[in-house]
Amino acid sequence: MKKREVWFDARDLELDNNILSLVFEKNFDHLLIRPELYKKEILPKRMSIAVHVEKIEQLDELEDVIIFSENEEILREAKEKGLPSALFKVITNKDDLEYVYKNGAFYDYVCVLFYETTNIPLELLIAAFQKKNCVLMKFVNNVQDAEIVFGVMEKGSDGIIFTSREMMEIEEMSKLIEKANQVQLNLETGKVVDIKHIGMGCRVCVDTTSILDKNEGMLIGSTSTGGILISSETHHLPYMELRPFRVNAGGSSFIYMVFLMKPYIYQN
């Protein structure tokens, strides 16, 4: 699954602000700032920096940052300098949408701000850019909106720019980032075409504390070669009682995930 990008909009904050101290500790991977905060020692090394540039001469002082701007002349100059470019656009009407359709794909990022609560314009942009290489970002100001944006059209935007100044919202947003970027697995039906004895190995029996249903069990294998969903002992055999809490696996295998309640996946 493609990793969601989550930026924190800090353009109106000073670096000694308590809000930013919290943001620096959380899961935000990008920080959006104004030019005068660039090269400050307090900026965390792990975060990518995006700078809102409004004057073309400000580009001379910037290195290794994303150039965020409404001005396409500035963005074109940034591209010539080898800097990633982010087109920023406030969308209030159909003409604004058409502008983003026409010009957005030329840049690395498209960052859109909507004042209307509807996500229909976002749906149109997701459809328009689904085969493009640019990253579609939407401004949101609370966690509830972020969850909705991530789920629009069962795909969501590629990322968000978070603007809340509430400490609890920032804490919850950090949790959502972790959840949104968890690995999602797609199971496929397979057919056993051959069985080969490779020795006894080490037999492992895993007992769970929950009763498992048919076709629930554990994903056994490895990340290099894939895994097989091994069902629990819920199928009748002529010589033993059912043990719907147990899974048997052979040697040289790993438990990658435990499937307890469909369709939810719990990390083990």
N, C-alpha and C positions, 0 to 999 in steps of 0.2 A: 504494500500500500504506500502511496506517495505521502511523504511527511507533510503535515500541515505547517505552514509558516505562521507564526504569531508575533506581531510587532507590538511594542508598547509606544504609544505616542507621548513623548516627553517634551514637545516643542515649547510648552509654556512653563516648564519647571526648571528650577535650579538644581544642580547636581547634589547639593547638600540637603535636599528635601527628603523627608521621611518616607514619602511614597516611593521615591526612586531607590532608597535603601532596601525597601521590601522587594521591589521589582528585581533588583540585582540578585536577590537570593532565590528567585523563583524560576519557572521553566520558560520564560520568555526568551526567544532566541535572537530577536532584532530590537534595536532601539532607534526610534526616530527622533532626531534632535535638530536644533537650529545651528547654523554654522559656527557661532562663537563658542559653542561647547566642544567643538572638535579638538582632538589632541589633549584633552584634559586627562590627567593621570588616573583619575578616579573611574573612568569608563572601564567596565569589566572586559577583559580580554576574550572571554568566551562568547560574547555577544557580537553579532554583526551590526554595523552602524549604518543608518540611512540618514542623510542630511537634506533638509529642505532648503533648496537653493532658489533664490529669487533674483539674483544678479549674476550675470555670466562671469564676471571677474572673480567671483567667489570660488570658481572651479580651480583656480590656480593654487589654492591652499589645501586642496583636498586630495587624499590618496586612500586607496583601499576602502572605499565606502560606496554605498548605493546613492546615486543622485536622484532625489525625489523632487519633482517640479511640475508645475502647470505649463511651463514655458517650453515649447518644443525646440526652440533654438538652443536653449540650455541643454536639453536632453541629447540633441544631436551632437553638440560639442563634447558632452560627456562620453558618448559612444566613441567618438574619434580618439579620446584620451584612454579608451579601454576600460572605462568605469561602467558598472551596471546602471541601468536607467529605469526609473519608475515614473510613469505618467500618472499624475494626480488630476482627478476631475470630479467636481461637484455636479451631480446629475439631478436636474430639476424638471426636465422635459424631454420630449422625443428627440429634439435636435442635439441635446447633450449625449443621448444614447448613440445616435448616429455618428457623432464625432468619435466616441470611444470605439465603436465598431470599425470605423475607417482607419483610425490611427493607432489603436492600442497594441496591435500585434507587432509593431515595429520595435517595441521596447521589451525589456526583461520583465517588467512588472506593470500591471494596470491597477491603480489604487482608486477606488470609487467611494464617494460619500453621498448617501441618499438622505434626504430630509423626510421623505414619506416612509411610513411604517411598512408598507407592502413590499414583498420580496419579488414581485413579478419582474421588475427591471433586472434584478439579479439573475433570475431564471433565464432571461433573454441573453444576458452576457455569458452565463455558463454555457449555454448552447452555442453561442457565437465563437467562444474561445476554446471549446473542448478539444479541437485538433490543432491548436496553436501552441507554440512553445512558451508564451508569456505566462506569468503567474498572476492570477486574478485575486485581488485583495479587496475586502470591504471593511470600512470603518464600523465598529460597533462600540456601544458604551456600557454594556452589561453582559453578564454571563448567559442569561436567558436568550438574548439576541444572538450571541455567539453560537450556542447550541443549535438554534434554528438555522443559522447561516451554514453551519457544517452539514446540515441534513437536507438542504434545499435540493429538490429533484434527485434525492438519494445519492447525491454526489457532493454537493456543497461547493463553496468557493475554495480556491487553493490555500487561502489563508485569510487572516483578519488583522486589522490594526485596532488595538484596544485602547480606549480613551478614558475609561473610568478613573475617578480619583478616590473611590471608596476602598478602604483597606480590605474589607471582607470580600468585595467583588474581585479584587486582585488575587486574594488567596484562593477563591473558588475558581477563578480563571486558570490559575496554575494547575489545579487538579484536573480541569477539563482538558488542558493541553496534554497532560500525561495520558488521559483516557483516550483522546482523539488519535493519538499516535501509537496506540497499542497495535500489535500485529494482528491482522485479520486473516484467517485461514479459509480457503475454499476447498472443501472435501470433494474428491472425485471417486466415482465408482471404478473399481478395478476387478480383474479376473485372474484367479490363480491358475497358471498354465503349467507349473512344474514344482515339485518339491524335492529338495536336496538336503541330505543329512550333513551337517557341518560340525558334528560333535556335541557333547553335552553342554559345554559352557557352564555358566552359573545360572541356575534357575531362580527366578525372582517372583515372589508372590506379593502383591500389593493389596492390603485390606483398606477399604475406605470406611468412613463412619456413616455413610449414607447408603440407602438401598438404591441400586441402579435398575433402570428399566431396560427392556430389550433394545439393542443397538446403541446403548450408551456404554462408555468405557473410557479407555485411555489411548491417546495417540502415541504409538510406540515406534521408535526408529531413531533417526538422526537428522540434523539440519542439512547434512551434506547429501543424503540420498533420499530424503523424504520419510514419511511415516505411514503406518497403517492403523486405522481405528480398530483396536482389539476390544471386542465386546466383553462385558462381564459374564460370569457364569450363570446366565439367565435362561439358557436353552436346555431343555430336558435331555438327559442321557440315561440309558437303561440301567446304569450301575452306580449312580450317586445322586445325592440330594442337590437341589439347587442352592447355590451360594451367591445370591445377587449383590454381593458386596466385594467380590474378589476378581482380580484380573491376573492372569499368568502371562509372563513374557520370557523369551529366551535370553541367552547371553549377548553381550556386545550391543545392547540396545539402551535407549534412553526414553524416559517419559517426557515428552515435549509439552503436552497439555492434558488435563483431565477434563473429560466431558461428563458433567454431572446432570445438568438440566438443560435440555434443548430449549431454545436455540442459544442460550447464554454460554459463554466460555469463561472458565475460571483459570487463571494462571496458577500453576503449581510450583 
